[in-house]
Amino acid sequence: MQVLRFVVENHGSIRDELEVSFVSTAHRDTPDYRIPSSLKEVSHGVLPVLGVFGANASGKSSVLRALWSLHELVTRSFLGFQPTSPIPVSPWFGRQEVPTRYELDFLLDGLRYQYGVAFTAAEIREEWLDVWPKGQPRNLFTREGQEVRFGSSVRGAKQAIVDAMRTNASLLSVAAQFNLEAVLPVFRGMASGLRMVMATHHPGQHFLFRANSALLRDEHRALVNQLLRAADVGVTGMRVVRQPTVTFSFTFGGDGQVTDKGAETRGDERREEDLFALWLTHELEDGEQELMPQHESDGTHALLERLDAVLAVLATGGLLLYDELDTSLHPDLCAQIVGLFTDPRSNPHGAQLLFTTHDRDLLLGLRRDEVLITDKGRDGVTRLHSAADFKDLKKRDNLRRVHAEGRIGGVPVLGDMAAIVEGLSDGEA
């Protein structure tokens, strides 16, 4: 699956309609790699990377969480939500009765699709799915409340799907469980083609990996060793150690994100699984030494987390959402990870990366249309624009310098903190 555009309205700090577009412009910027497309409206290709830059609390994470909330609504609502539970949603302050709206345009198996949904915590108000089989849109289904119209090309257990439908479950989620052939590829594509990693502010506490981790696959073992050596963190080898079975319980917040994870059964979901630790061997002056995972640096743990997520999506294609990609990573190393997506040698399946960051150095490796800027006005509303929207920017312009100068926004307007604390006595808190 390759995402073309995502539209969100009334989610978190995003009050008004906001569009994230992976459709490339005609700019002859570097890196010049773009995922080829046969669609006329995508004649310049699909962008493999979008970086979201902005001040703290400007809404960068809201953009990623909105897209992931769409994923959760599609993949979990029918089987994962209780029949009477509210739909997880985080609307703009005071707009609980105004529907949150998501639209996703994407390519799947050579076809263009558009899926859209509008909902409140109480119910799904609207939902639709269109496909472009021969360059013209064809509706697969349209839902208004509990009323559904299927397209004439749709075959299958349509009445059974309508009978099973609930106000808090997406029709796409229901139809997939009834193996409705027309929508199954979309459900599977969204289920497997979207991955999200939220910022880990204490990477050293998260050194365990699931059995299906990309880092643990036999076919990736040599590659991971080579990447760790190339990262210059002093690692010469690794050993996988199985841990005792761990029981997790999860509490989901209003936006569908996990807000708590621990041994207590307080959440609405409980899972038991085997986890694995990586014991890394380091080259020292007097020989090699294997370290316990708990003794590895935060930077090494951060690198392992990045490689786990990145290798998984590069191997199959799809879109990786990564919040605060630069946390605990050297700027040069972070740039190398982004470069895995913008180089066709390492990205043969057209995988995509949407990430947030505060690292201006990453601007040096991105095209103008791969740079998104979030700003939050005095009204508290997040607004988004692309560096490609600034007509006075040229290919030769240094985007890092332009951003630092505030010419494209996305920088905080700071007060004089030293003046604020001037004269503070030693005994004051």
N, C-alpha and C positions, 0 to 999 in steps of 0.2 A: 504494500500500500504506500502511495506517495500523496502527501497532503498538498493541495493547491492553495486553499484559503480556509480560514476559520473565523467565524463571526460570533461575537458574544455581546450580550446586553443584559444589564441588571445582575451583575455578579460581583460581590465584594465591593471594591472601590471603583469598579467599572459600572457607571450608571447608564451612559449612552452607548449606542452601537459602536463597536470597535472591531476592526478587521486586521487579522494577521495574514499576510500574503506570502506564499512561497513562490509565486510566479515571478520569474526573472524579468528585469527590464532589458533594454537594448544596450545598456552601458557596457563598454569594453573595458571593464575593470579586471583586476587580478585579485584573487585567483579566478581564472576564466572558466573553471569546470562548473557546468550545470547539467543536471540530469536531462537527457534528451526527451522530447515529447513530440508525438505526431499530431497533437491537437493544434488547430489554427490559432486558438486564443492563447496558447502557451508556446508560441513560435520560438521564443528565446530560451526555452527550457525551464526546468523546475530547480529552485535553489536547494542545495543540500543542507544549508546551515542558515539559521537566523539567531543572532545574538541580541538579547534585550538588555539595554543599558539604561540606568536611571538612578536617581537618588534613593536613599533609604525611604521606605514607606511610600514609594511613588506608584506601586501597583505592579511591579514586575512579576512577582510570584502569582498574583491574581490571574494574569494571562495564562500561565501554565496550569494553574489549578482549575480554571474554567474548562480547559480542554480535557483535563483528566476527569472532571466531574461528568462530562459528556460520556466518556468511556465507561465510567462506573454505572451511569444510568442505563446505558445500553446492555452492558454485560452482567449486571447484578440485579436489576430491579425486579425481574419476574421471579427468579429463584432465590435471590439473596435478601429481598425485603419482605418483612411480614406483611400480610394482606392489608392490615389497618395502619401500618406505620407511615409517618409522613415522609415525603421525598426529601432527601438531604439537599439543602439549597442554602446559599448565603447571598441573599439579595442586598441591593443597596439600602442603606439605612432608611427605614420608614417606608420602604416600597415592597412590603411582604405580599401585598395583593396584586402587584404588577408582575406579570410572568417574566421569569428569566428565560432568555432565548439563546440557543446555540444553533449554528449552521456550520456544516463541514462539507467542503468540496474536496474530492480526492479521486485518484486514479487507482484502479484495481483490475488486474488482468487485462490491461489495455482499454478498459472502459472508464468513462467518467461518471461519478455518482455525486449526488448532493443529498445529504440527510439533514433534517432540521427538526427541532423540538422546542416547544414553549411550555413552561410549567411553573406552578407555584408549589409550596410544600404540601398543599392539599390535593392537587390533581394535575394531570397532564392536560393542557388546554388544546394544543395543536401538535401534529407530528406528520412528517411527510418524507418520502424517499423517491427520488427521481434518478433515472439512468439515461445516458446518451448512447444508444447502441449504434446509430448511424449518423451521428452529428446533430441529431434533434432530440430534445428532451422527451422522455416517456415516463409517465407517472406509474410507480409500482403500488403505492398506497398513499392515501391522505386521511388523516384522522382529525376530527373536530370533537373534542370531548370524548364521548363513548361511541360516536358515530364514525364508521370506517367505510371508505370506498377503495376497493382494490382496482388496479389497472386491468384492462382487458387481457393483457398478456400473462397475468399471474394465474397459475394453476396450483391447486392443492387444497388443504383442509381449511378453507377460509372461514366457514361458519364456526368451526370448532375454535379457531383462533379468536374470533369475536366473542364467543361465549366465555373463553378463559381470560379475556382481557380485564385488567383492573385499572382503577383511576391512578394508582401509584406505580404502574409498570409500563415501560415503553412497549409499543406495539412491535417494534423490531426485536426486542428481547423475547416477547411471547412467540412471535412467528418463527424465530430460530428454534425454539424448543419443539415446534410442530414440523420441523424440517421443511419449511416453505422454500422451495428450490430457488425462487427468484431473489430472496433476501439472504440466504445462507452465506454466500460469499462475502456480503457486506458485514454481517455479524462476525464471521470468523476473521475477516480482515481487521476490524476494529478491536477484536479481542486480542489478537496476537500481534497486530502491527503498531500498537501504541504501548510505550513503556514510560514510566515516570520514576525519577529519583528526586526526592526532596533533600534540601540541604542537611548535612550531618555536621553539627557544630562540635561534636565530640567523637571524631572518627575512631579513636582508639577503643571505644566501647562497642564497636560494631565490626568485629573481625571474623564473624562466622558467616558461612555461605551455605546456601541451600544445595541440595543434591543436583539440581538442574542448572547450577551456575555455569556460565560460560568459562570461567577460570578453571573449572574442574574437569572439563571435557578432555578426553584423551587426545583428541585431534588438535586441541589448543595448547597442550602442555608445553611443547617446544616453543611455540609462538609466544606464550606468556613469559617463559624464561628469557627469550630474546628481548622482549619489550621491557622487562625489568632491568636487564643489563643496559639497554639503550637509554633508559631513564636516568642512569647515573645515580642510583640510590644504594650502590654497593652490594646488590643482591646477585648471587651466583647460582642459586638453585632454590627449589621449594619442595616441600613434602606435605601431602594432604593427610590430615588426621581426623578421623571420625569422632564426633562428640556424642555424648548420651542424648537420647531422645528428649526434645524440649517441647513443652506445651506453651503455646502462645494464646493469649486472649486479647481481643482488640476492641477499642471503643471508637466509633466513627463520629466525627464532628459534623457540623451542619453542611459543610461543603463536600462530604464524602471522604475526607482525609482521615487517616488514622491519627487519633489524638493521644492515645495511650497504648502502651504495649508492656505486658508484664506477666508474672506468674499467676496473679489473681484472676479469677473468672468474673470480671466486671463488664466485659464487652458484649457485643451482640454477635460475636463470631469467635470460635475457638478452633485452633489447629494444632495437631501434633505432627512433628516431622524430625527427621535426622538432619543435623547440621554438621558442617565440616570446617575445620580451621586450617589455615595455611601457615606452616612453619618455614620460615625463610632462612637460607644460609647466606651469611655475609662474609665478604673477603676482608680479613684483618691483616695487620702487619706480620703476625706470627702464625698465620694460617686461616682456616675457615671456621666459623662459629655459627651454630644454629640458634636462633632466638625464639623464645616463646612469643606467640602473637601479641600478648599483653605488653611486651617490652618494645614492640616496634613503634616507630615515630608516628605521629598523627599524619604526617605527609605520606608515609608509606601506606598507611591504611586508606587514606584518601585516594592514592593512586590505584590501589587494588579495587576499590569501589568503582572508580571511573572505568577501569579496564573491564571489569565484569559486565557493566551495563553496555559499554561501547562495543565490545566484541560480540555480544549477543545480537545487537541490531545490525552490525556490519555483516554478520554471517548470513542473515536472511532478508535484510531490508526492513523498512518500517520507520517509525518516528520515535526518537528518544527525547523525552522532556527532562531536562536536568536543571534544577534550581541551584543557583550559586555554584556553578561549575568550578570556579577558581578557589573555593575554600580549601585551605591548607596545601595548595599546590603552587610551585614556583611558576611565574608567568611563562617562562620558556616551555616548561613541560605542559602547561595548560594549552598553549598555542599548538603544540605537537598533537595533542588529543583532538582539538578542533580540526587540525589539518588532516586527520585520518578520514574526515568526511569530505573535505574539499579536494582530495586527490583521488582520481579514478583508479589508481593502482590498489589502494586500500579500501575503496568503496565501489566494488563492481556491481552491487545489487541496488544502488541508488538509495541507500539509507539516508535519513535526515536527522538533524539535531536542532532542537529549539532549546536554548539555554538562557539563563540570566547570569549576570556577572557585574562586578564593579571594576574589573581589571581593564584599564584603558589599553594596555599593551595588545590585547586581543583584537583591537580595531585595526591593527597593522596587517592582519591576515584575512580581513573580510572585505567583500565588495560593499559599495554604498547601499545596494538593495538588500544586503544581508545584515544591516544594522538597523535595529528598531530602538526607538527612544520613548521612554515613559516619563511623563511629567504629571504632577498633581497640582491643580490650581487651588486657590483659596477656598473654593467650594468643596474641596476634598475629592474631586472627580479625577480619575485616571484617564489621561488621553495618550494616544499612541501615534507616532509618525515614523516614517522611514527616512534615513539619511539621504535616500535617493530623491526625496521630495524637495530638497534644497537645490534649486536650479543653479545657484552660483558655485556649487561644489564641482570640482573637476577630478578627473582620474588621478591627476598628479598631486592632489591635495592630501596632506597627512591627516587622516581622520582622527588620529590620537590627539594631535595638536588642536584640531578644530573642535573636538569635544571638550578638551581642557579649557579652551577659551570661551566655552558656553555658546558657540555659534549655532549648534544644533540642539541645544537643550540637554536635559538629562543630568544636570549637575545641581547639587544643593546650593541654596542661597544661605550661607552661614553667617551667623553673628560672631561677635568678638567674644569668645569664651573667656579669654584671659582677663578682659575688662570686667566681665560679669563676676569673676571670683576674686578680683583685685581687693585687697584689704581683708580677705577672710582670715580670721584669727586662727591660731593653731588649735584652739580648743573647740572650734565650731565644726559641726558635721556637714 
